[in-house]
Amino acid sequence: MSGPRQYILLVEDDRKVAEALEKELESWTRRRSIEVLRASSAAEGLTQVDMHGDDISIVIAELQMADKSGSEFLSELSLRHPNIVSFLLSGVPDVEEIVKSLHANMFGLISKPWDSWNLRLELSMAYEVAENRRIGSRNAPLGPAAKGSARAASPALLRERD
């Protein structure tokens, strides 16, 4: 791929989890020429978003951070950059936070521990949405109702293995 630089941002305060997730995505990001950015807090994540703006295609943010909840972070992210596709990462589902995140246009939830194949499949679908937004089909941010149609648009993604 040529063109503008692209990033995926991991917002996770646990260094070991962030490293494991980055390692898990290594071949996926390399194939797409995407660089991984990391932030260890919501504040640092928002700084990264402000610095790199629309070059960030996907954000994966921890549900429970010390300085801000995942839903608060995603709400701010959605206001600043509505075309960035976002995920929550959580080991313990918090229904109230997940509902708040859905209102902030969360694309999906990644549970810890994650399933490698499902993780790459979800990110591939999110990347396709981000690319469509990037190249000019700047739809309104996907909410839960519209998300299903975007996922159904790419049956080839089901063959995604890496």
Phi, psi and chi 1 to 4 in degrees:
 res  aa     phi    psi   chi1   chi2   chi3   chi4
   1 MET       -  137.6  179.8 -164.7   87.1      -
   2 SER  -119.1  168.3   63.1      -      -      -
   3 GLY   119.4 -158.1      -      -      -      -
   4 PRO   -64.7  153.4   13.9  -17.5      -      -
   5 ARG   -65.5  142.7 -176.9  170.4  -78.8 -175.2
   6 GLN  -127.7  149.1  -70.7 -173.7   -4.3      -
   7 TYR  -134.7  156.3  -58.5   98.8      -      -
   8 ILE  -120.0  134.1 -176.4  170.4      -      -
   9 LEU  -109.0  126.2  172.6   61.3      -      -
  10 LEU  -105.4  118.9  -51.6  178.3      -      -
  11 VAL  -110.4  100.6 -176.1      -      -      -
  12 GLU  -149.9  125.5  168.4   62.0   67.0      -
  13 ASP   -83.1  -14.4   57.0   -1.1      -      -
  14 ASP   -91.1  108.4 -175.9  -32.8      -      -
  15 ARG   -56.3  -40.0 -176.5 -179.2   52.5   79.8
  16 LYS   -66.2  -40.1  -71.0 -178.4 -179.5 -177.4
  17 VAL   -65.7  -44.4  171.7      -      -      -
  18 ALA   -61.0  -43.2      -      -      -      -
  19 GLU   -64.1  -42.7  -72.6  172.3   -5.3      -
  20 ALA   -64.1  -41.7      -      -      -      -
  21 LEU   -66.5  -42.5 -173.2   55.2      -      -
  22 GLU   -62.9  -42.0 -173.5  172.1   -3.6      -
  23 LYS   -64.1  -41.0 -177.4  170.8  175.7   56.1
  24 GLU   -58.8  -35.1 -177.2   76.3   46.3      -
  25 LEU   -94.5    2.1  -61.8  176.3      -      -
  26 GLU   -53.1  -53.0 -171.0  173.9    5.3      -
  27 SER   -71.9  -34.5   64.1      -      -      -
  28 TRP   -61.7  -46.5 -173.6   89.8      -      -
  29 THR   -71.3  -37.8   55.3      -      -      -
  30 ARG   -62.1  -43.0 -172.7  174.7  -13.3  132.1
  31 ARG   -61.9  -26.6  -77.7 -166.8    3.9 -153.0
  32 ARG  -104.6    4.6  -70.1  162.2 -179.0   81.3
  33 SER    54.7   44.0  -60.6      -      -      -
  34 ILE  -105.8  133.7  -62.2  173.8      -      -
  35 GLU   -94.3  146.1  -67.5 -179.0   45.2      -
  36 VAL   -96.8  128.1  175.7      -      -      -
  37 LEU  -106.9  147.9  -60.1  172.0      -      -
  38 ARG  -128.2  145.2  -74.2 -175.9   13.8 -158.5
  39 ALA  -135.6  142.7      -      -      -      -
  40 SER  -101.4    5.6   59.6      -      -      -
  41 SER  -154.5  164.8   68.8      -      -      -
  42 ALA   -62.9  -42.3      -      -      -      -
  43 ALA   -60.8  -44.3      -      -      -      -
  44 GLU   -65.8  -37.5 -172.8 -179.2  -19.1      -
  45 GLY   -62.3  -44.1      -      -      -      -
  46 LEU   -65.9  -33.9  -70.2  170.9      -      -
  47 THR   -63.6  -44.1  -61.6      -      -      -
  48 GLN   -60.2  -43.2  -69.4  -81.8   14.3      -
  49 VAL   -63.1  -42.6  168.7      -      -      -
  50 ASP   -64.5  -36.4  -71.3  -18.6      -      -
  51 MET   -71.9  -40.8  -76.5  178.3   25.1      -
  52 HIS  -105.8  -13.9  -61.8  -73.3      -      -
  53 GLY    45.2 -125.2      -      -      -      -
  54 ASP   -73.6   -1.9  -67.8  -30.6      -      -
  55 ASP   -78.7  -10.7  -67.9  -24.8      -      -
  56 ILE   -88.4  118.9  -63.4  176.0      -      -
  57 SER   -86.0  -42.1  -61.0      -      -      -
  58 ILE  -136.5  140.5  -61.5  170.2      -      -
  59 VAL  -123.0  132.5  170.3      -      -      -
  60 ILE  -116.2  117.5  -59.7  172.7      -      -
  61 ALA  -122.2  136.2      -      -      -      -
  62 GLU   -61.1  139.9  171.3   61.7   42.6      -
  63 LEU   -65.9  -43.9  176.6   67.1      -      -
  64 GLN  -113.6  106.3  -61.8  172.7  -23.6      -
  65 MET  -116.6  157.7  -65.6 -179.3  -90.3      -
  66 ALA   -66.3  -37.3      -      -      -      -
  67 ASP   -95.8  -13.2   60.5  -22.8      -      -
  68 LYS  -170.3  148.4 -166.5  172.3  -70.4 -146.6
  69 SER   -75.5  158.7   71.9      -      -      -
  70 GLY   -58.7  -38.6      -      -      -      -
  71 SER   -68.2  -37.2   64.6      -      -      -
  72 GLU   -64.3  -43.4  -69.4  171.6  -38.7      -
  73 PHE   -60.3  -47.8  173.7   80.2      -      -
  74 LEU   -65.2  -33.1  -66.9 -175.7      -      -
  75 SER   -62.9  -46.4  -69.4      -      -      -
  76 GLU   -64.2  -42.1  -74.6 -171.5   47.0      -
  77 LEU   -59.7  -45.5  175.2   67.9      -      -
  78 SER   -62.6  -37.2 -179.5      -      -      -
  79 LEU   -69.0  -40.1  -71.3  172.8      -      -
  80 ARG   -77.9  -41.6  -67.1  178.6 -171.9 -161.1
  81 HIS  -142.7   81.0  -66.2  -82.9      -      -
  82 PRO   -65.6  -15.1   20.6  -29.1      -      -
  83 ASN   -89.2   -7.5  -70.0  -33.7      -      -
  84 ILE   -74.6  132.8  -66.9  175.8      -      -
  85 VAL   -88.2  130.8  179.0      -      -      -
  86 SER  -125.3  150.3   60.7      -      -      -
  87 PHE  -129.2  150.4  -72.7   88.4      -      -
  88 LEU  -100.2  144.3  -87.9 -176.9      -      -
  89 LEU  -116.8  123.3  177.5   65.6      -      -
  90 SER  -149.1  140.7  177.9      -      -      -
  91 GLY   -92.7  -24.4      -      -      -      -
  92 VAL  -129.4  108.3 -179.5      -      -      -
  93 PRO   -63.6  132.3   -7.5   14.1      -      -
  94 ASP  -118.2  101.8  178.4  -27.4      -      -
  95 VAL   -56.0  -42.7  174.3      -      -      -
  96 GLU   -61.6  -44.4 -175.8  177.0  -33.1      -
  97 GLU   -66.6  -37.8  -76.7  -62.6  -51.7      -
  98 ILE   -65.5  -42.1  -67.8  168.9      -      -
  99 VAL   -62.3  -43.6  169.2      -      -      -
 100 LYS   -60.9  -38.7  -71.9  178.2 -172.9  175.9
 101 SER   -68.2  -35.0  -62.3      -      -      -
 102 LEU   -61.5  -37.8  -73.2  170.7      -      -
 103 HIS   -68.2  -20.9  -68.8  -69.1      -      -
 104 ALA   -94.6   19.3      -      -      -      -
 105 ASN    66.5   34.6  -64.1  -46.2      -      -
 106 MET   -61.4  134.6  174.1 -175.4   73.0      -
 107 PHE   -80.8  -38.7 -171.9   83.7      -      -
 108 GLY  -166.5  171.5      -      -      -      -
 109 LEU  -116.2  129.3  176.4   68.0      -      -
 110 ILE  -109.4  119.5  -61.3  169.3      -      -
 111 SER   -90.5  150.0   60.2      -      -      -
 112 LYS  -104.4  129.8  -64.8 -171.5  -79.0 -172.8
 113 PRO   -74.4  149.4   27.0  -31.2      -      -
 114 TRP   -93.1  156.0   54.1   79.9      -      -
 115 ASP   -91.9  123.1  173.9   80.2      -      -
 116 SER   -55.9  -48.5  -62.8      -      -      -
 117 TRP   -65.1  -46.3 -173.1   83.3      -      -
 118 ASN   -63.5  -38.5  -75.4  -31.4      -      -
 119 LEU   -60.0  -50.2  173.4   65.4      -      -
 120 ARG   -65.0  -36.3  -70.8 -169.6  -57.0  -94.3
 121 LEU   -63.8  -48.4  178.4   62.9      -      -
 122 GLU   -59.2  -44.6  -75.2  -76.1  -35.7      -
 123 LEU   -67.7  -34.4  -70.2  178.4      -      -
 124 SER   -64.6  -41.9  -66.3      -      -      -
 125 MET   -65.5  -42.8  -71.1 -175.2  -74.8      -
 126 ALA   -63.8  -39.8      -      -      -      -
 127 TYR   -63.6  -39.5 -178.3   71.1      -      -
 128 GLU   -62.3  -43.0 -175.5  174.3  -64.5      -
 129 VAL   -61.6  -46.4  168.5      -      -      -
 130 ALA   -61.0  -41.7      -      -      -      -
 131 GLU   -65.1  -41.3  -78.5  -61.2  -73.5      -
 132 ASN   -60.5  -41.2  -74.4  -24.2      -      -
 133 ARG   -65.4  -41.1  -69.5  176.3 -176.8  177.3
 134 ARG   -64.2  -40.3 -179.1 -171.9  -62.2  -88.9
 135 ILE   -86.4    5.5   61.7  172.5      -      -
 136 GLY   124.0  -12.8      -      -      -      -
 137 SER   -88.4   56.1   62.6      -      -      -
 138 ARG   -66.4   79.0  -58.0 -120.2 -175.5 -126.4
 139 ASN   -72.9  166.8  -59.6  -34.6      -      -
 140 ALA   -60.7  150.0      -      -      -      -
 141 PRO   -52.6  139.6  -21.6   30.2      -      -
 142 LEU   -70.3  123.9  -75.4 -178.5      -      -
 143 GLY  -101.0 -178.1      -      -      -      -
 144 PRO   -59.6  -34.4  -16.7   23.2      -      -
 145 ALA   -71.0  -38.5      -      -      -      -
 146 ALA   -84.6  -18.7      -      -      -      -
 147 LYS   -60.3  -40.2 -168.6  165.8   57.4  169.8
 148 GLY   -59.5  -40.3      -      -      -      -
 149 SER   -67.6  -34.4   62.3      -      -      -
 150 ALA   -68.5  -36.6      -      -      -      -
 151 ARG   -70.9  -34.6  -69.8  172.4 -177.7 -124.9
 152 ALA   -73.4  -15.5      -      -      -      -
 153 ALA   -71.7  -12.6      -      -      -      -
 154 SER  -131.4   74.5 -103.4      -      -      -
 155 PRO   -64.2  -23.7   10.8  -16.2      -      -
 156 ALA   -63.4  -24.2      -      -      -      -
 157 LEU   -65.1  -23.1  -69.8  173.4      -      -
 158 LEU   -63.5  -21.8  -66.2  175.2      -      -
 159 ARG   -86.3   -4.4  -66.3 -172.7  -59.5  -85.0
 160 GLU   -59.6  122.8  179.3   87.1   19.1      -
 161 ARG  -119.2  -17.2  -64.4  -82.2 -178.1 -151.2
 162 ASP  -141.9      - -172.2   36.8      -      -
